[in-house]
Amino acid sequence: MRIVIAEDAVVLRDGLCLLLTSRGHQVVAAVGDGDALRAAVAEHRPDVAVVDVRMPPSHTDEGVRAAIQIRRDHPDLGVLVFSQYIETRYAAQLLADGARGVGYLLKERVADVRDFLSALARIADGETVLDPEVVTQIMGASRRVEALSMLTPREREVLAMMAEGRSNSAIADALFLSYGSVEKHVTQIFTKLGLSPSDGDHRRVLAVLHYLQA
């Protein structure tokens, strides 16, 4: 296989290069940021790109966003996101653009080199390889988004203010509502998000977490 590696950790990048070349594969480029990844894929047209999620300059999501872009520009390119982080929104986008030839593995959960090499070969052949934990988190995020979609615009507005740390009284003042109206909106939010009264005082925190995570 012809492979491009995008990994900003030099030791890991060199280690991947050594591993892959020792197994008879050709690493046509090894780069450390998203722009270099896009350029390397355009120049070398590899079979597979191995991409970390977090790369310079901000070390947040540049790698996975670059992975999504190169898949759109080169639909036949296999992409393996190989990271210690799960970015559910971008993982879902990567899969939505066409799941064939896509993988997402967590570095700390790859216990056998043969599993990693097998995953690369399967991705190059057009298969999809996902760590079960990635699948679990994507499904969880999808359910949170679905639950939030059931809220009315006013309820979403109230929930957004709850996320800002405002009390019911402060929300009532800001939205020119009665305190009782805000209480009813909050109760509806809890109901639609599936937060039962048994959750007690934690329901407010859990509702905000739903909002932030989705």
Secondary structure, DSSP 8 states (H G I E B T S, - for coil): -EEEEE-S-HHHHHHHHHHHHHTT-EEEEEESSHHHHHHHHHHH--SEEEE-S--TTTTSSHHHHHHHHHHHH-TT-EEEEEES---HHHHHHHHHT--TTEEEEEGGG---HHHHHHHHHHHHTT-EEE-HHHHHHHHHHHHHHHHHHTS-HHHHHHHHHHHTT--HHHHHHHHT--HHHHHHHHHHHHHHTT--GGGTTHHHHHHHHHHHH-
